[in-house]
Amino acid sequence: MKPARLLLLAQAIATLNSFAAAQGEARPAQQVPADESGPVGDWRGDSVCVVRDSACRDEDSLYHVAKLAGKPGWFSMKLDKIVDGKPVTMGTTECSYDSAKRALTCEVPRGVFRFTIQANKMAGTMSLADGTLWRKITLSKSS
């Protein structure tokens, strides 16, 4: 190929690249906001002990999840067990939420709760600080 043709071809490619880059700038990619409302609400279901020869007892559970003001991606979870038809609060903890993975993680002094959320179902575990699987938890959103 002659040098003049090669130069013309290079200029054409450069022009097309500049045009393509300008088009990309003219139409920035739309960012979809992360859905952090997934965990918010009341969740009711079963918390089943995995370590049977222990002080652990299966529970009918009710967990209340709310956004933490001023802390994006963080939630408060109040954990109740139902005794004689009435809620008894076991404690409240802060949880981080990964909206891309739909994963809620709540660290407590005794270990960690890990949940995944699919529509109106939340499934998870509680593991002790030493890594022992302590509970399996299945909940349904009630509000």
C-alpha positions in Angstrom: 0.0 0.0 0.0 1.3 3.4 -0.9 2.2 5.8 1.9 -0.4 8.4 0.8 -3.2 5.7 0.9 -1.9 4.4 4.3 -2.0 8.0 5.7 -5.5 8.5 4.4 -6.7 5.2 5.9 -5.1 6.1 9.3 -6.9 9.5 9.2 -10.2 7.8 8.4 -9.8 5.4 11.3 -8.9 8.2 13.7 -12.0 10.2 12.6 -14.2 7.2 13.1 -12.7 6.6 16.6 -13.2 10.2 17.5 -16.8 10.1 16.3 -17.5 6.9 18.3 -16.0 8.3 21.4 -18.1 11.5 21.1 -21.2 9.4 20.7 -20.3 7.5 23.8 -20.0 10.7 25.7 -23.3 12.0 24.3 -25.1 9.0 25.8 -23.7 8.1 29.2 -24.7 4.7 30.5 -27.8 4.8 32.8 -27.1 4.0 36.3 -29.7 2.0 38.1 -29.9 2.8 41.7 -29.3 -0.1 44.1 -32.5 -1.4 45.7 -31.8 -1.2 49.3 -35.4 -1.7 50.4 -35.2 -5.5 50.1 -34.6 -6.2 53.7 -37.0 -3.6 55.2 -40.0 -5.0 57.0 -41.1 -7.7 59.4 -40.0 -11.3 58.7 -41.5 -14.3 60.4 -40.5 -17.9 60.4 -38.4 -20.7 61.9 -35.0 -20.6 63.6 -33.9 -24.3 63.8 -31.0 -25.4 66.0 -28.3 -27.4 64.2 -26.3 -28.4 67.3 -28.9 -30.6 68.9 -27.0 -31.6 72.1 -26.9 -28.0 73.4 -28.8 -25.3 75.2 -30.1 -24.2 71.8 -33.9 -24.5 71.2 -35.9 -24.2 68.0 -37.8 -20.9 67.8 -40.7 -19.3 66.1 -39.0 -16.0 65.1 -40.1 -12.5 64.2 -37.3 -10.1 62.9 -38.0 -6.4 62.3 -35.6 -4.7 59.8 -35.4 -1.0 59.3 -33.0 1.3 57.4 -30.4 3.1 59.6 -30.6 6.9 59.0 -27.4 8.3 57.7 -25.8 4.9 57.0 -26.5 3.8 53.4 -26.4 0.1 53.1 -26.9 -0.5 56.8 -30.0 -1.7 58.7 -31.2 -2.3 62.2 -32.6 -5.8 63.0 -34.6 -6.4 66.1 -34.8 -10.1 66.8 -37.8 -11.5 68.6 -38.8 -15.1 69.4 -42.5 -15.9 69.9 -43.3 -17.3 73.3 -47.0 -18.2 74.2 -48.0 -16.2 71.1 -46.2 -13.0 72.2 -42.9 -11.5 70.9 -39.9 -11.6 73.4 -37.0 -9.4 72.2 -33.7 -11.2 72.1 -31.7 -8.1 71.0 -31.1 -5.6 68.3 -28.1 -5.5 65.9 -26.8 -3.5 62.9 -26.5 -5.3 59.6 -24.8 -4.5 56.3 -26.7 -5.2 53.1 -25.1 -6.0 49.7 -28.0 -5.2 47.2 -26.2 -6.8 44.3 -26.0 -10.1 46.1 -29.2 -9.6 48.1 -27.1 -10.5 51.2 -27.7 -9.2 54.7 -24.9 -9.7 57.3 -25.3 -9.0 61.0 -22.4 -9.4 63.3 -23.2 -10.1 67.0 -20.9 -10.6 70.0 -21.5 -14.4 69.8 -21.1 -14.8 66.0 -22.7 -13.8 62.8 -26.1 -14.0 61.0 -25.9 -14.3 57.2 -29.1 -14.1 55.1 -30.0 -14.0 51.4 -33.2 -12.4 50.2 -35.3 -13.7 47.3 -38.5 -11.7 46.8 -40.5 -12.2 50.1 -38.2 -15.0 51.5 -35.1 -14.6 53.6 -33.0 -17.7 54.4 -29.8 -17.7 56.4 -27.7 -19.1 59.2 -26.2 -18.1 62.5 -22.7 -19.2 63.0 -20.8 -18.9 66.3 -17.5 -16.9 66.5 -15.6 -20.2 66.2 -17.3 -20.9 62.9 -19.8 -23.5 64.3 -23.1 -23.5 62.4 -25.6 -22.9 65.2 -28.9 -22.1 63.5 -30.7 -22.4 60.1 -33.3 -19.7 59.7 -36.1 -19.4 57.1 -38.4 -16.4 57.1 -41.2 -14.9 55.1 -41.9 -11.2 54.8 -45.1 -10.3 56.6 -45.1 -6.5 55.8 
